[in-house]
Amino acid sequence: ASSAQARFGARDPANCTGQVAVGMFLAALAFITLPVPALGLRLLSNGIASHAAPVADELDVQASDLLIERDVYYVMVMEGRPLQKADIFYHGSNSTRGAVVVLHGEEGDKSREGRFAQKIASWGYVVMVVNYRTHEDVLLAVNWLRLHANIYRLDPARVGLYGYSAGARLATRAAFSAKEPIEAVIAVAGARGQDASFAQPGGPPFLIVHSSDDSVIPCSEAQELQKGLAKRSISVDLLLYPGGGHRPRSYEPDNFNTRLEVFLGRTLGPAMPT
């Protein structure tokens, strides 16, 4: 099943003042004359009309209460930044859950992490997979998710970051510069030893995942980051695989998934009834 989302009247964000006014007026009329459930849509607080669809038929992992909203805008035009979108996996049941923001690598976009995001969501978490440009976008995504905690039934105090390759480095930088604490960071094939210099003592727990034969980022970078974080009294685990190249999670996927699930359970906790 697919989902459709649109910001009414906003075809060209740089030149659409009249279109937005007309579009919002027509949208208001539509929602006055038809109840939201009849349209199959939910108007989020950022002005996005969102259709939530089950994902069990779409991806590999079966979860009866798992829903997805695609292409939700979490960054509008601001200080020269373009629109940024996210896909959000969440649960229909009445439980308060931890959440994970997932960052793709330098190639591709959020669609590359869709199946993996659903795997994390199947463990009981809310997952937000984002397109981004800088670590500031990552912080905006976290803030947006926390503001919508009631909609997605998540605990705003239990938010972690997962990043692959370039996304891993941005997750690290975002965690160290966040005003509100990040509760967990998973850095896969993107650790850089020098990033430990940005850390403050008592920062969020880290799981660093790397391959010994990574030809893009040497495993010595992961080891340096581990040492640097440990010196700053930050809890850090290093999962180093003997193979897998720049995609270590593909080397021993069952082992990787198990270690990741245990780490998230320890740092973000299980779903809690409301």
C-alpha positions in Angstrom: 0.0 0.0 0.0 1.2 3.5 -0.8 0.6 6.8 0.9 0.0 10.2 -0.5 0.8 13.5 1.2 0.7 17.1 0.0 1.2 20.6 1.4 -1.9 22.3 -0.1 -1.2 24.9 -2.7 2.6 24.8 -2.3 3.9 23.7 -5.7 6.9 26.1 -5.7 7.9 27.1 -2.2 10.0 30.0 -3.6 7.1 31.6 -5.5 3.7 30.5 -4.3 2.2 33.2 -2.0 -1.0 33.4 -3.9 -1.2 29.6 -4.5 -0.7 28.9 -0.8 -3.5 31.3 0.2 -6.0 29.8 -2.3 -4.9 26.3 -1.6 -5.3 26.6 2.2 -8.8 28.1 1.7 -9.9 25.2 -0.5 -8.3 22.7 1.9 -10.3 24.3 4.8 -13.5 23.9 2.8 -12.7 20.3 2.1 -12.1 19.5 5.8 -15.3 21.4 6.8 -17.5 19.4 4.4 -15.9 16.0 4.9 -14.7 14.4 8.2 -11.0 13.5 8.2 -11.7 9.7 8.5 -13.9 9.9 5.4 -10.9 11.2 3.4 -8.5 8.6 4.9 -6.2 11.5 5.8 -4.8 13.0 9.0 -3.8 16.7 9.1 -0.6 16.9 11.0 0.4 20.1 12.9 2.9 21.0 10.2 0.2 21.3 7.6 0.7 17.9 5.9 -2.2 15.8 5.0 -1.1 12.3 5.8 -2.4 8.9 4.9 -1.2 6.2 7.2 -1.0 2.8 5.7 -0.1 -0.7 7.0 3.3 -1.8 5.8 3.2 -5.6 6.5 2.3 -6.3 2.8 5.0 -4.0 1.5 8.1 -5.1 3.4 9.5 -8.3 4.8 8.8 -8.0 8.5 5.2 -8.7 9.6 3.8 -6.5 12.3 0.0 -6.2 12.7 -0.1 -2.7 14.2 2.8 -1.1 12.3 1.9 1.9 10.2 3.9 4.2 7.9 3.6 7.8 6.8 5.8 8.7 3.8 7.3 12.0 2.7 6.4 14.0 5.8 8.0 17.4 5.8 10.1 18.0 8.9 12.0 21.0 7.5 10.3 23.8 5.5 12.3 26.5 3.7 14.4 28.2 6.4 17.6 30.1 6.1 18.2 28.8 2.6 17.6 25.1 3.5 15.4 23.2 1.1 12.4 21.1 2.2 13.4 17.9 3.9 11.2 14.8 4.1 11.0 11.7 6.4 9.2 8.4 6.4 7.8 7.5 9.8 7.1 4.0 11.1 4.9 3.8 14.2 2.5 1.6 16.0 -1.3 1.8 16.3 -1.4 0.2 19.8 -1.7 2.3 23.0 1.9 2.1 24.2 4.6 4.7 24.8 7.8 3.8 22.9 11.3 4.9 22.4 12.2 6.3 19.0 15.1 6.1 16.6 16.0 8.6 13.9 17.7 6.8 11.0 20.2 8.5 8.7 21.2 7.0 5.3 24.7 7.0 3.8 26.2 9.5 1.4 24.6 7.7 -1.6 20.9 7.6 -2.2 18.2 8.9 0.2 15.8 7.7 2.9 14.4 5.0 0.7 17.6 3.0 1.0 16.9 2.4 4.7 13.2 1.5 4.5 13.5 -2.2 5.1 16.0 -1.8 7.8 13.9 0.9 9.5 10.9 -1.5 9.5 13.1 -4.1 11.2 13.9 -1.7 14.0 10.2 -0.7 14.2 9.2 -4.4 14.5 11.2 -4.5 17.8 8.7 -1.9 19.2 10.2 1.5 18.4 9.0 4.5 16.5 11.4 5.0 13.6 11.9 8.2 11.5 14.0 7.8 8.4 15.1 11.2 7.1 16.6 12.9 4.2 19.2 15.5 5.4 22.1 17.8 4.5 23.8 18.7 7.7 23.8 17.6 11.4 21.5 20.7 12.0 18.9 18.9 9.9 19.3 15.9 12.1 18.6 18.0 15.2 15.6 19.5 13.5 14.3 16.0 12.8 14.7 15.1 16.5 12.9 18.2 17.6 10.1 17.7 15.1 9.6 14.1 16.3 9.5 15.2 20.0 6.9 17.8 19.2 4.8 15.1 17.6 5.2 12.7 20.5 1.5 12.4 21.2 0.7 11.6 17.6 3.2 8.8 17.2 2.9 7.5 20.9 6.6 8.0 21.7 8.5 9.1 24.8 10.3 12.3 23.9 12.9 11.5 26.6 13.9 8.2 24.8 15.2 9.2 21.4 18.3 7.7 19.7 20.2 8.1 16.5 21.3 5.5 14.0 23.6 6.5 11.1 25.3 4.6 8.3 28.6 5.9 6.7 28.2 9.7 6.4 25.0 9.4 8.4 27.0 7.9 11.2 29.2 10.9 11.5 26.3 13.3 11.4 24.5 11.3 14.1 27.7 11.6 16.2 28.0 15.3 15.7 24.3 15.9 16.3 24.4 13.9 19.5 27.2 16.1 20.8 25.6 19.4 19.9 22.0 18.6 20.9 20.5 20.9 23.5 18.2 18.2 24.7 19.9 14.8 25.5 20.1 12.1 22.9 19.8 8.7 24.6 21.7 6.5 22.2 23.9 6.6 19.1 24.6 3.8 16.7 27.4 4.6 14.3 27.8 2.1 11.5 30.8 2.3 9.1 31.2 6.0 9.7 33.2 6.5 12.9 35.9 9.2 12.9 38.3 9.3 15.8 38.6 13.1 15.9 34.9 13.4 16.6 35.5 12.4 20.2 36.9 15.9 20.8 33.3 17.3 20.5 32.0 15.0 23.3 31.3 16.1 26.8 31.7 13.7 29.8 28.6 11.7 30.4 27.3 11.9 26.8 25.0 9.3 25.3 25.9 5.6 25.1 27.5 4.6 21.7 27.4 1.4 19.7 30.1 1.6 17.0 29.9 -1.0 14.2 32.8 -1.4 11.7 34.5 -3.9 9.5 38.2 -4.7 9.7 38.5 -4.6 5.9 36.6 -1.3 5.3 38.5 0.3 2.5 36.5 3.6 2.7 37.0 4.4 6.4 39.7 2.4 8.2 38.7 0.4 11.3 41.4 2.3 13.2 39.0 5.3 13.1 36.4 3.3 14.9 39.0 2.2 17.5 40.1 5.8 18.0 36.6 7.0 18.5 36.0 4.2 21.1 39.1 5.2 23.0 38.3 8.9 22.9 34.7 8.4 24.2 35.9 6.0 26.9 38.3 8.7 28.1 35.4 11.0 28.5 33.4 8.6 30.6 31.0 7.7 27.8 29.6 4.2 27.6 30.8 2.7 24.3 30.7 -0.7 22.7 32.7 -1.5 19.5 31.4 -4.3 17.3 34.2 -5.1 14.8 33.5 -7.6 12.1 36.3 -9.4 10.2 34.6 -8.8 6.9 31.8 -6.9 5.2 33.7 -4.0 3.7 31.9 -0.7 4.0 28.6 -2.5 4.8 29.4 -4.4 8.0 25.8 -5.1 8.9 25.6 -7.4 5.8 28.4 -9.6 7.0 26.6 -11.3 9.9 23.1 -9.9 9.7 21.6 -12.1 12.5 24.4 -11.2 14.9 24.3 -7.5 14.0 20.5 -7.4 14.5 20.7 -9.1 17.8 23.4 -6.8 19.1 21.5 -3.8 17.9 18.2 -4.9 19.5 20.0 -5.6 22.8 21.7 -2.2 22.7 18.4 -0.3 22.0 16.6 -2.3 24.7 19.3 -1.2 27.2 19.3 2.4 26.2 15.8 3.2 25.0 13.8 0.6 26.8 10.8 -1.5 25.8 7.4 -0.2 24.9 5.3 0.9 28.0 1.5 0.7 28.2 -0.3 4.0 28.6 
